[in-house]
Amino acid sequence: MPEKIGWGLVGCGDIANKRVAPALKLAAGSQLQACIRKNPGLLREFQLRHQIPRAYRDYSELLDDPEIDAVYLATPVFLHCSQTIMAAEKGKHVLCEKPMAMDSQECRRMIEACRSRGVKLGIAYYRRFFPIVLKIKELLEHGSIGEPILVRVTLIEHTQGALEAPASWRFIPDQGGGGLLMDMVSHRLDLLAMLFGCPHSVSAVTDTRAFRIAVEDTGSLLIRFASGVHALAFASHCVRFPLDDFEVFGTRGQLKVSPLNGSELQVVADKSEIFCLPKAGNVHLPLIEDFNRALFENRDPLVTGEEGMKASLILEAAYRSAQFGEVLKFSGWDTRIL
């Protein structure tokens, strides 16, 4: 293993520009060696802005670069599976944006490709590193609010992106895999899986209420976990007043974070408290530093492919439930959603 991990950044869009590229340059043990984008003018602009040594327009050429040890895939969801498999075949480790893939079958192909080639696979569910989320986990494990009964997740974020022409890939079914459930609620479903384990059942309804798009702009999920915990999740792009709540109600108290991207955790219980736990200035930094350490220490990253697939399984069940009016039952994380 080299002294520093040589990274190739695949995809140079908004999140890559604001957070991923700066984090890859700043993270301990990292060197951002190359980037790739199809548009030559935008590629050159991105390369200069972030002072990246090499720029490619062809993914195969980037993978042939001997100074690239790992790739960060910041590309549309429909490309994740094929790009991960190509990277694994070239012996490159992969840190892939969320949601992991278009469906659980693609997730399994990605996991197997990386396992068979002996490379690491991580998924960018960076909220798992939020101090506020880790505190929630600690409080639940210590029984601070008794037995958890209900989790309520509310995400309202108005968007102008659905009005753009041509439409963003996030609003095109065969590129993003779905609408805001895939794009934004996936982060919250990942946290639910982290905190409460495997579902027993999933049901959902989705609608397109305000925008002329081919995917949902509003959705609701009801999840019953194997532990008995119920989770209600509602999300919409249609309401102009933002809301991002994560609440847990137990037999002896309540936890509330509002907004989830904020720093304040309210605990109402026998001993009521307010914790102030700011997240990293660049939320991708802890994720990337953990992945770097995983490579140096020859261990799995915190958010493996197997962990990343859990949110995809719940999403797959939710979309099927919404389409056919079914309640989807789980027999474990190896459940196949047909």
Summary of the structure (lengths in Angstrom):
residues: 338
radius of gyration: 19.9
end to end distance: 40.9
largest distance: 60.2
contacts: 1178
relative contact order: 0.16
helix: 39%
strand: 25%
